[in-house]
Amino acid sequence: VKSEVNKLYKLLEIDIDGVFKSLLLLKKKKYAALMVEPQGDGKYTTKQELKGLDIVRRDWCDLAKECG
């Protein structure tokens, strides 16, 4: 996909950051996802990725992180 888009649109170059198994979109720039990553032996692992949510923000107190 990456090579085809980069070939068709010369002024735009994209890169793939990851492949998500499941994705929860809450608002703009706020999501939780399970990212699939390949291991060396042909197996895949899932890693949790949290962006912009209260549980990963440093300007929220610990109580809000636990309750959220």
C-alpha positions as CSV (number, residue, x, y, z in Angstrom):
1,V,0.0,0.0,0.0
2,K,2.8,2.4,1.0
3,S,4.7,1.9,-2.3
4,E,1.6,2.3,-4.5
5,V,0.5,5.6,-2.8
6,N,4.1,6.9,-3.0
7,K,4.2,6.0,-6.7
8,L,0.9,7.6,-7.6
9,Y,1.4,10.8,-5.6
10,K,4.9,12.2,-6.1
11,L,4.4,15.2,-3.8
12,L,3.1,13.1,-0.9
13,E,5.1,10.4,0.8
14,I,3.5,8.2,3.5
15,D,5.0,5.8,6.0
16,I,3.2,3.0,7.9
17,D,3.5,3.4,11.7
18,G,1.7,0.2,12.5
19,V,-1.2,-2.2,11.9
20,F,-4.0,-2.2,14.4
21,K,-6.1,-5.3,15.3
22,S,-8.8,-3.2,17.0
23,L,-9.2,0.5,17.4
24,L,-11.3,2.7,19.7
25,L,-11.6,6.3,18.4
26,L,-13.0,8.6,21.1
27,K,-12.2,12.1,19.7
28,K,-9.7,13.8,17.5
29,K,-6.2,12.7,18.7
30,K,-7.6,10.5,21.4
31,Y,-7.6,6.7,20.8
32,A,-6.8,3.3,22.2
33,A,-5.6,0.5,20.0
34,L,-4.1,-3.0,19.8
35,M,-1.1,-2.8,17.5
36,V,0.1,-6.0,15.9
37,E,3.8,-6.4,15.7
38,P,5.7,-9.3,14.0
39,Q,8.2,-11.3,15.9
40,G,11.3,-12.9,14.4
41,D,9.9,-16.5,14.3
42,G,6.9,-15.7,12.1
43,K,4.5,-15.1,15.0
44,Y,2.7,-11.9,15.9
45,T,2.2,-10.1,19.2
46,T,-0.2,-7.4,20.2
47,K,0.8,-4.2,22.0
48,Q,-1.6,-1.7,23.6
49,E,-1.2,1.8,22.3
50,L,-2.9,4.7,24.1
51,K,-2.8,8.3,22.8
52,G,-4.2,11.4,24.3
53,L,-6.3,9.6,26.9
54,D,-6.4,10.6,30.6
55,I,-4.5,7.5,31.7
56,V,-1.4,8.4,29.7
57,R,-1.4,12.2,30.1
58,R,1.0,13.6,32.7
59,D,-1.1,16.6,33.6
60,W,-3.9,14.5,35.2
61,C,-3.7,13.2,38.8
62,D,-3.3,9.5,39.6
63,L,-6.9,9.2,40.8
64,A,-8.3,10.4,37.5
65,K,-6.0,8.0,35.7
66,E,-7.2,5.0,37.7
67,C,-10.9,5.9,37.5
68,G,-10.7,6.7,33.8
